[in-house]
């Protein structure tokens, strides 16, 4: 699968890094480090996008 590019908006609040994706502001996370924040955002994105997709699925790139 081709990697997707999104813009992570992040800030420090109460000694925690918090962030969300600019393109998907409902995908948010918080963590102790920027690396952990990025990892948590990736997990949250995949859980939201793949929540109803069966494990045995196909992927195809299309032009719109």
Backbone as JSON, one array per atom type, in Angstrom:
{
  "sequence": "XXXXXXXXXXXXXXXXXXXXXXXXXXXXXXXXXXXXXXXXXXXXXXXXXXXXXXXXXXXXXXXX",
  "N": [[0.84, -1.18, 0.0], [0.56, 2.19, -0.84], [2.21, 4.74, 0.93], [0.44, 7.23, 2.78], [0.14, 10.78, 2.95], [-0.22, 13.15, 5.46], [-1.03, 16.1, 7.34], [0.21, 16.77, 10.45], [-0.95, 18.41, 13.22], [0.33, 19.69, 16.15], [0.84, 20.1, 19.72], [2.01, 21.1, 22.98], [0.55, 20.26, 26.03], [-0.26, 20.28, 29.38], [2.08, 18.75, 30.02], [1.99, 16.79, 28.06], [2.18, 15.7, 24.71], [-0.08, 16.66, 22.31], [-2.19, 16.07, 19.51], [-3.58, 16.3, 16.15], [-4.86, 15.3, 12.95], [-4.71, 17.49, 10.24], [-6.2, 17.14, 7.92], [-8.05, 15.29, 8.73], [-9.58, 16.06, 11.25], [-10.91, 14.76, 13.3], [-9.38, 12.66, 14.05], [-7.36, 12.14, 16.58], [-4.8, 12.33, 19.15], [-2.78, 11.73, 22.11], [0.39, 11.87, 23.77], [3.53, 10.98, 25.42], [5.83, 11.66, 24.03], [6.96, 13.09, 20.88], [7.43, 11.15, 18.95], [5.95, 9.0, 19.94], [3.45, 10.17, 19.8], [3.08, 10.45, 17.01], [3.02, 7.75, 16.33], [0.71, 6.92, 17.72], [-1.23, 8.45, 16.4], [-1.09, 7.31, 13.85], [-2.01, 4.7, 14.44], [-4.62, 5.3, 15.37], [-5.7, 6.4, 13.04], [-5.62, 4.2, 11.23], [-7.29, 2.41, 12.62], [-9.72, 3.76, 12.5], [-10.16, 4.03, 9.72], [-10.0, 1.38, 8.82], [-11.86, 0.01, 10.29], [-14.28, -1.33, 9.59], [-13.51, -3.06, 7.61], [-12.93, -6.23, 6.29], [-10.39, -8.65, 7.24], [-9.41, -10.11, 5.08], [-9.03, -8.55, 2.39], [-9.0, -6.53, -0.63], [-6.93, -4.13, -2.38], [-6.96, -1.28, -4.44], [-5.69, 1.21, -6.58], [-7.27, 4.07, -7.73], [-8.23, 6.53, -10.18], [-9.77, 9.62, -9.86]],
  "CA": [[0.0, 0.0, 0.0], [1.32, 3.43, -0.93], [2.07, 5.58, 2.13], [-0.36, 8.44, 2.66], [0.74, 11.94, 3.6], [-1.15, 14.03, 6.14], [-0.4, 17.16, 8.13], [-0.02, 16.61, 11.89], [-0.91, 19.62, 14.03], [0.6, 19.2, 17.5], [1.16, 21.09, 20.73], [2.25, 20.58, 24.33], [-0.46, 20.66, 27.0], [-0.18, 19.48, 30.61], [3.22, 17.84, 29.88], [1.68, 15.75, 27.07], [2.03, 16.13, 23.33], [-1.4, 16.39, 21.77], [-2.21, 16.4, 18.1], [-4.64, 15.82, 15.28], [-4.56, 15.43, 11.53], [-5.4, 18.64, 9.65], [-7.14, 16.65, 6.92], [-9.03, 14.47, 9.45], [-9.45, 16.59, 12.61], [-11.49, 13.86, 14.29], [-8.34, 11.7, 14.43], [-6.56, 12.84, 17.59], [-4.08, 11.47, 20.1], [-1.85, 12.39, 23.02], [1.48, 10.96, 24.14], [4.64, 11.59, 26.17], [6.87, 12.14, 23.1], [6.48, 13.31, 19.51], [7.46, 9.87, 18.25], [4.8, 8.23, 20.41], [2.26, 10.84, 19.27], [2.95, 10.05, 15.61], [2.62, 6.34, 16.31], [-0.68, 6.86, 18.17], [-2.05, 9.01, 15.32], [-1.14, 6.28, 12.79], [-2.88, 3.63, 14.92], [-5.99, 5.81, 15.38], [-6.14, 6.54, 11.64], [-5.88, 2.88, 10.67], [-8.46, 1.84, 13.29], [-10.92, 4.42, 11.99], [-10.33, 3.73, 8.29], [-10.12, -0.06, 8.57], [-12.74, -0.57, 11.3], [-15.3, -2.23, 9.05], [-12.95, -3.78, 6.47], [-12.49, -7.56, 6.71], [-8.96, -8.89, 7.13], [-9.16, -10.59, 3.72], [-9.55, -7.51, 1.49], [-8.14, -6.13, -1.76], [-6.69, -2.68, -2.5], [-6.71, -0.86, -5.82], [-5.58, 2.64, -6.77], [-8.14, 4.54, -8.81], [-8.16, 7.95, -10.5], [-11.09, 10.26, -9.82]],
  "C": [[0.89, 1.24, 0.0], [1.12, 4.25, 0.34], [1.24, 6.83, 1.84], [0.33, 9.56, 3.41], [-0.36, 12.82, 4.18], [-0.36, 15.05, 6.94], [-0.79, 16.96, 9.59], [0.12, 17.97, 12.56], [-0.69, 19.15, 15.46], [1.03, 20.33, 18.42], [1.36, 20.39, 22.06], [1.18, 21.14, 25.25], [-0.39, 19.72, 28.19], [0.89, 18.4, 30.51], [2.95, 16.66, 28.96], [1.65, 16.41, 25.69], [0.63, 15.72, 22.88], [-1.39, 16.77, 20.29], [-3.41, 15.83, 17.38], [-4.2, 16.0, 13.84], [-5.37, 16.59, 10.95], [-6.5, 18.16, 8.69], [-8.26, 15.8, 7.53], [-9.01, 14.9, 10.92], [-10.09, 15.72, 13.69], [-10.51, 12.78, 14.72], [-7.33, 12.44, 15.29], [-5.82, 11.83, 18.45], [-3.28, 12.36, 21.05], [-0.82, 11.37, 23.46], [2.57, 11.74, 24.86], [5.74, 12.14, 25.27], [6.26, 12.34, 21.72], [6.44, 12.01, 18.73], [6.25, 9.02, 18.64], [3.49, 8.84, 19.91], [2.02, 10.44, 17.81], [2.48, 8.6, 15.5], [1.14, 6.2, 16.69], [-1.63, 7.39, 17.09], [-2.19, 7.98, 14.2], [-2.1, 5.16, 13.19], [-4.34, 4.09, 14.87], [-6.54, 5.95, 13.97], [-6.5, 5.17, 11.07], [-7.11, 2.23, 11.32], [-9.74, 2.46, 12.74], [-11.19, 4.02, 10.54], [-10.64, 2.26, 8.06], [-11.11, -0.75, 9.5], [-13.72, -1.6, 10.74], [-14.83, -3.03, 7.83], [-12.48, -5.16, 6.95], [-10.99, -7.76, 6.48], [-8.56, -9.35, 5.73], [-9.79, -9.6, 2.74], [-8.54, -7.21, 0.39], [-8.01, -4.61, -1.76], [-6.38, -2.37, -3.96], [-6.64, 0.67, -5.84], [-6.46, 3.04, -7.95], [-7.92, 6.05, -9.02], [-9.58, 8.51, -10.51], [-10.98, 11.64, -10.43]]
}
